[in-house]
Amino acid sequence: MKKSITIFLFTCFPAFVFAQPLKARIKVDIERKTGEIDSLLYGNFTEHLGRCIYGGIYDPSSAQADQFGFRKDVMQAAKDLHTSILRWPGGNFVSGYNWMDGIGPKAMRPKKKDLAWGTIEPNLVGTDEFLQYAERMGTQPYIPVNLGTGTLDDARNWVEYCNSDTGTYYADLRAKNGRVKPYKVKYWGLGNEMDGWWQMGAKNADDYGKYALEAAKLMKWVDPNIKLTVCGLSFWSSGTADWNRTVLNYLKGYADYISLHFYFGDRTNNYLEYMASMKEPENEIKQTEGIINETIFKHKIDKPIYIAFDEYNVWYRTGGEERLEEKYNLQDALAIATFLNSLIRNAHIVKMANIAQLVNVIAPMMVTNDKLWKQTIYYPLQLFASNVYGSSVSTFVQCDTFNIAKYQGVSYLDVSTAYNTVSQTLTINVVNRHPSKSIEASIENQYGIADKKGMAYEVNSANLKDENSVNDEKVKIVEKSFSTQGKNFTYTFPAHSFTQLLIKVKPL
């Protein structure tokens, strides 16, 4: 990797350039709002896979276990991520899951073979355990139903169990199991990755559209207030965007969201190629938005359909347990920050996102020898979820660029901007993707009066491949103040870094 980057840099820049930082311009006008940022962008995902549930969020044998058997340290770290919505129980797992196996007395629950991942599922964490966990965390639950091996009755009965007042069979069953008050689960998914051959009960677009439509009808007849996500084209599929068009044509009156899944990584051991590949999920957002608009126009739909990016993360390392329990480095943190920038830039159409997964399995946090520690990707996610709210703001960026085989003219600076009218805070999120050069940016605020001081939060480390571990935290957040000179100012973004600038700006 070092050799290819060195050749690229010296080919594109004369030697004297390396004595000074590169130059750039960032121009912001808080009146140019492009969309409202939904807090559900800062969601997470827990699947019955590896050590995510058992040994992750739930471990009665741990010194960290609460009275219910759930780890207190994992819950607190999830709260510190401001986890707004939590997807469960899958994932591929849900396509073979019978939710009735996970209710009632634990001693009576069956142990079953999970065909999705080839393990034995003890069913110790089921519907009631998960929903009460979500309540204690203060997050919205999000449940995909089984449209693989499951029946229409399974789907509608699950909604009744969770959401209906007592007086019907499944609501009374919930009360018998110790919960009289309905959970009122608002967000439900119509299956998971149903276009994929690897999915139990996989279907073509027409078969899925027809079956999901019938499930949607029954589920919304049980509770008209629920929101439904339909399966969009999955990341692993060899299909085309026609899948999305077909299923939306079937679900046009019932779909509140269409899901996208995306996993990315440094698959060629080429840092700049990795950074440029982060254009792909944004391209997929644009393509899906076009199909949504076509569907709404064609069928004269009077309610919006949004995108739910309900699975995403860095996931590319292979081999045994390492494939599930990826160890992330600095460049992976920059990729996550870039992905989150793309969500903010498209906040008008992307209204939900769930990083996969919460703990241990391709996760921002890990448990090693009963001790929790935070991976590099935890910190950009935490910064966005802590500070990026209000309206997405259109931003002009002028910067040096680089080329790879697939993409030409890729800006070294990747930027998103938000303005919160309540707190009167302008937040500028900047990834400097240059592997070795800092970039001095002239930042121009086009509207309002800025405070003379701002706060900067930086995620960086000495080397792109630096990782965190249970004993060593090389990549973390560094906080410092800076001067804005009242309106326009310059800020130097270090090489291979993510920086978040917070500035108070009062409207004129």
Secondary structure, 3 states (H helix, E strand, C coil): CHHHHHHHHHHHCCHHHHHCCEEEEEEEEEEEEEEECCHHHHEEECCCCCCCCECCCECCCCCCECCCCEEHHHHHHHHHCCCCEEECCCCHHHHHCCHHHHCCCHHHCCCEEECCCCEEECCCCCHHHHHHHHHHHCCEEEEEECCCCCCHHHHHHHHHHHHCCCCCHHHHHHHHCCCCCCCCCCEEEECCCCCCCCCCCCCCHHHHHHHHHHHHHHHHHHCCCCEEEECCCCCCCCCCCHHHHHHHHHHCCCCCEEEEEEEECCCCCCHHHHHHCCHHHHHHHHHHHHHHHHHHHHHCCCCCCEEEEEEEEECCCCCCHHHHCCCCEHHHHHHHHHHHHHHHHCCCCEEEEEEECCECCCCCEEEECCEEEECCCHHHHHHHHHHCCCEEEEEEEECCEECCCCCCCEECEEEEEEEECCCCEEEEEEEECCCCCCEEEEEEECCCEECCEEEEEEEECCCCCCECCCCCCCCEEEEEEEECCCCCEEEEECCCEEEEEEEEEECC
